[in-house]
Amino acid sequence: MEETVFFNLGNAIASNFDTKELERTAQIEYMKRNKKSRLVIVNDPDNPAQEHVLFDLSDQEKPSSTNYAFKVKKIIE
């Protein structure tokens, strides 16, 4: 899945260089939200080796100068 989405970094739930650890964090957050949120793990397409970031998909924004483009790596739903 290589969909581009836009988020404000201030809305990030968590971030980590270790994708397995971030997936565990995402599963815990998903359970805390009673399985009612769609969470997404993304990374910067220009720096794929950098940290991955976890967002709630409902925080997605339209492209603007105040947010960043990310590539979707995994959706937790």
Beta strands, then each sheet from edge to edge (+ up, - down):
strand 1: 4-7
strand 2: 14-16
strand 3: 39-43
strand 4: 52-56
strand 5: 68-76
sheet 1: 1+ 5- 3+ 4- 2+
end
